[in-house]
């Protein structure tokens, strides 16, 4: 007899962008949108809360945030009430932890909500605070807290070792902004041309403005529940959290685990573990949400996730394989590039898009999608987190 | 009239907004790294039990958890593998461009690569294969409250610079 299984039941997000709102305002907006997606679920029926945020303790000066969030959302958690900080992967981590809690029998219905309020009254702090996002005493003083420098190095190395072209990076932005154009909750709703990308303000060559995701305020929430509860709560097709993995092999850049900066063995390992855990292979993936914090990131990720051969990520994107009708439509709601990246909320936004895809109700629907994957890297690529979802449970 | 005040608006120090390490021995058991740096030496810790060299320096060996460690010197010169310049979105503490390089310290170094900011380096002058060297500089001091007095903790940090041809 199969043990308890965890499902993702519903989700919602607030409008993302530069918001005239506090973190706790946005959390309430996201929770409201989430419960509107699961009609009949009352706050008091939610027994667990995981709140994902990295900068709330720094830019909003609130430690021990989970009880604050629980109270404002009308929750009275009895299984778990905690905050998760894995920077860019906090939301996905919350989902993996909720899966474990539900499958262990400790929790039945958990809300995972992520939020970042990144814009401060004086704008200088927005970039300066990024210094806290990497290994503080060793890498921060070298200037790579704001990550474009590091990812520009990765792009140059990938170009050198594999012949990846500038226009292939640009194609990631053009495609993902094309998807994001249809997502009213994302930061941007505009289409880009290759000319827009190539002529944009240079941030750190070869990366221009549109190769970099924006800094964004935002919140997103999902409900993770046992299969039994999920059946009670929703008439929609069940979506199971089939498996996942989280890998961290280093923190200080000097201990980079790859042969060169375009080689990401920590992501390969995470993918291998996650596929084995979910009992699937890369060829089973119908739709993906990968961490396109920069255009180059998506190119390396589609390689290391096994969607194409190593070194052929540029060609994979250029040949339309991430578009609808391609091999694995990717970042179909706009990704980080177009939706923005409120760190702790990003993995939850990705989960919502995969949920909609697997239930056949996404805006940019992949026909018959049955297996979806989300991926996040954290900080200067020091941790990789993967969650795999399926219409069928792991057998 | 204000009945309360905000310390940092009145110039009080907070580590929360300090981008440099708290290096002083009152707060840091690897303060020797910074003392060595002040003498122009680039160092890290080596385990006396198993021989493992770890960077950054630490108080236990990550291999065998021994706390019997010694300080060793790392190469102060290396070669640029890749260099980048950032003009937009540079944090307020730096003048653009912010130039960083991924440096090869050589096959004989127990720490093969280091990421460093480049100083004394004109824009667009550095390229792959160029030789670079350690450069130590002063960074702002911060106060430390001791029992009877407040002292000023002087600090240094490092970057790399081009070797003059």
Interface residues (C-beta under 8 A of the other chain):
Chain A: X58 X124 X127 X128 X130 X131 X136 X137 X138 X139 X140 X141 X142 X143 X144 X145 X146 X148 X149 X150 X152 X153 X156 X157 X160 X201 X202 X203 X204 X205 X209 X212 X252 X253 X254 X255 X256 X260 X261
Chain B: X16 X17 X19 X20 X21 X55 X56 X81 X82 X84 X85 X86 X87 X88 X89 X90 X91 X92 X93 X94 X98 X100 X102 X111 X113 X114 X115 X116 X117 X139 X157 X159
